[in-house]
Amino acid sequence: MSKPVEKRWYDDACGTALALELVGERWSLLIVRELMFGPRRFGELRAGLPGISANVLTQRLEGMERAGILERRKLPPPASVQVYALTDWGRESEAAMAALGRWAVRSPLHDPRLPLSGASLMMSFRTMLDPTRTRGIDARIGFRIGPDPFAAHLHDGALDVVRAEADDAALRFATEEAGTIAAAVYGGVPLADLEAGGALRIEGDRALAERFMTLFPLPPKIA
């Protein structure tokens, strides 16, 4: 059984105060984000969070394991390596993270041009998807962002995403940097321009690719 969180920041019974104690330390929520679409090895987590040190990552993983947010697993042979995965309760935090993300991007300080990981891009898609723009779409879409594959299913106004190969995808995007796709979705850069420069490769349904770029409108900025 997981130990309770030992450190107390606030003498406050509010659930928000407890949430901050659970995932309020620097990097904690971003670790949850990186694990949201499937288990990750220690080195893969560091690759997705290039600013974190090995020591801090170890501390955060240990603390969140004690809190019951994530767990350690060993992959079956032939991999036989240790990975970290969210518990069912840990995955429930996505709704709160999405609400926080939608709130934060209304700030003029939000800069979608900054670097982001593949998991961050997938999280932004799930957060910003406008269901009213998806009518009539039922499609499987594959993403290859650097070494990381993601399989998405766009249907019924929702976008399901897992970290896996999309073997039956009608559309595939491949790029070395998640920011390349973000530039098209959130920055309005034409897909053809990104392809011409070699930053993006697209295979499959071209009309779906163009429409996909329009499904994630950012909310208006505050005054």
Order of alpha helices (4+ residues) and beta strands (2+ residues): alpha-alpha-alpha-alpha-beta-beta-alpha-alpha-alpha-beta-beta-beta-beta-alpha-alpha-beta-alpha
